[in-house]
C-alpha cells in the first residue's frame, strides 16, 4: 500500500515517471485479486483473443516497461500523460483488498479526468 500512496503523491506533484515506476512496482508485488484486478481483466479480455498475447501485454505495460527495461521497439523519448500514470496507479489499487481515503479520492479524480480531452502532460523523461 505504501508504494501506491507514494505513487499518488508523485502523481500529484507532477512526477509522472516516478508515479508509473512506483505503481508498477506495487502492481508487480501485489497478489492477483481475481474479483477486481484490472490488469488481469484486460490481459484476459476475450475481445483481445485475436491479438498475440505477448503483443497485447506489451501494449498494457508500455509505460512501465519503457521506464524499466531497454525497449528498442519504442521511441527513445516518450511523453507520459497524467492519465497514463493514473491508469498504472488504478491498476495497482485494484489489487489491494482495502483502499485508503487518498485512494478513493484518486479514483474520483481519475474518473473525471478520463472524460477530459486534454489532461496535463509531463515533460519528456
N, C-alpha and C positions, 0 to 999 in steps of 0.2 A: 504494500500500500504506500510505503514511503516514496518509492521511485515514481509512482503515479502522481502523488501530491507534488513532488518536485518537478515533474513534467508539466503539471498545470501552472506552477509558479513560473517556470521558464517560458511557457506559452504566454502568460500574462505580461511578462517583461519583454516580449518580442524575440526571445532567443529560441526560434522555432526549430533550428537544427538540434539544439540541446533537448528540446521537448520531445522530438522524434526519437532521439537516442535513448533518453530515459524511459519513455513509454515503451519503446521497442524492447529494452532490457526487461522491463516489468512484464510485458507480454510473454517474453521468452521464458521467464522464470515461473510464471504462474501456471498452475494446472488447468487443463481444459475444463470449462464449465459447460457441459453439454446442453443445458437448457437455455443459455443466453449468450454463448461465445460467438461474437460477430465474425471473427476470423474463420472459425470452423464452418459457420453457415455460408460465408462467401466461398470458401475453398470447396465445399461440397455441394454447392448450389447446382441442382440438376440442369438449370438453364445454361450452365457453363460446360456441360458434358462434351460439347463438340470441340472445345478448346483443349489443347495439350495441357495436362495438369501442371507440369513444371512451368510452362509459359504463363499460365494463369496465376500461379503462386508468385512468380516474379513481378507480375503487374500489381498484385496486392501488396507486395513488400518493397516496391522500388525505392521509396524514400529511405527506409531503414537500411536497405542493402547498399544504396549509394553512399550513405554516411559510414557504413561499417566495413564494406568489402571493396576490393577492386571490381569495378563494373565497366569493362570496356564497351559493353553494348549500350551504355548510357552516355550522355554528353559529359564533358569534363566539368561543367558547372551547371547547376540547376537552381531554380527558384522554388523554395518550399513555401507554400501559402499557409495562412492560418488554418484553413480547412484541412490541408494535408496533414499538418501536425495534430490538429484536433481529432482527425479520424484515428490516428495512432493512439492517442490518449483514450478515446472512447473504446477502441479495440482492447486496450489493457483493462480498462474499467469493467468491460463485460466479463472478464474472467474472475473478478472479485465477487465473493459472496455477499459483501456488505459495502455500501458506499457511505462516504462522509458527506457532510453538508457541502463542502467545497466541490466534491464530485457531482452532486446533484446540480449545483449552480453552473458548473462547467457544461453539463449535459444540456441545461436550459439555454446557455449561450450558443452551443453548437447547433441545436435545433433551429434557433433563429438565424444563425449565420448561414446555414445551408440554404435558406431562402433568399439570401442577399446575392446579387450577381457579382459584386466586387468586394472581396474581402481583402484586408491588408496583407501585403506580401513582405517577406523578409528579403533583404539584400542577398545576392548570391553568396553562398558559403565560401 
